[in-house]
């Protein structure tokens, strides 16, 4: 018989019927396993944390934020009243607006389950969504998503509209195909006010793209990065990590990013999560948890990036992500930048404000800002330029699916999808589906 | 007027009574290590950082290195 120690008790959902059920996270060796039982559909077990960093070392406790303008009321309790409801414990750091459901790829893994067709919000409707976000959450960071948002010819107008309304940081989540293929498109986006590209970038080998996206895309990714560099749009590489496909490519992705540091401000890994209809519940070997990823980063960069240089987040629930910040030295070495002494607050509201600034500061273009060095620049100017052009960000976010969903984490979420009705819904809940592929929120 | 006078006068190390001179100094903050030129005592190595620098470019460097 295996002896298990209880790490924590929480709540989750039944993967079959979405009923809210109790869940327990137990410890077995280096693994932390969520166990839950639905009275109708039986027992479920999923590893949620595994690796050399114990889950207890990652736990941060914060004083909750209170949502100033909840758009829904508590009726059935979390996760059934999203909007945000008054029970939610964190403000919006990034609001995600889906501007199309059209896509020019047919990916094996897609949060949005994008397909061609469906109604697109008009520019006027997007304006109303922007205003709703401003009213509920203030000028948070915006990510325009889809579908593939670059398929909209009015994307520059959509960006400009957001900027004109007062959003300081706007990012487009894209596969990069149009940025690579259409001459002048990157410049149009830059002129409209775009700060950053959140570029789907699954690896440095075309076999990876073929497996995950159904096409060989590496050359297009490189071209898209070059085009963004030319006009000064910051690029964040976003690999979806899938066991059996690209876990062994993690070190090379980081090396690639460092070689393109003029344009690439960082890598943001997304361990695969399982949405939509699946033939069988995902097995533990179908997943990579955050500590496993941190261990892989250290191993595959041959210690250039140490797992202990990565830290839990201040804004969202600590078990949702990690991040690290580095300075690329002239000799190719990376120095891990430590946390400022006064950085960490115990208040979720304060952390949310800092996280918004962090993303805007670190994910936007740096090289252009650094090019103002003149002949009269002193040694301090040179350092300022080095920092602007050579800081490198490494992060990951573990999205939750119906099998590993922890409602305590969801309540701390700061990445909110703006639904077509203008509600703000935590990213994981917006995308979550039951085992048959039925969505809880997405229509 | 006061500033002008200060700029024209040499800075003297209070401990060693030596005139400070512009020299290379290693600075580090939060894991970032750099070399800069600062007014330094040739005897004891003490450096002088004026208010303008502390609240200007030096602060900008600090903020650039801080992660929030």
Interface residues (C-beta under 8 A of the other chain):
Chain A: X314 X323 X325 X327 X335 X336 X337 X338 X339 X340 X343 X354 X355 X357 X358 X378 X379 X380 X381 X383 X384 X386 X387 X388 X391
Chain B: X30 X31 X32 X33 X34 X35 X36 X37 X53 X57 X58 X60 X61 X64 X65 X66 X67 X68
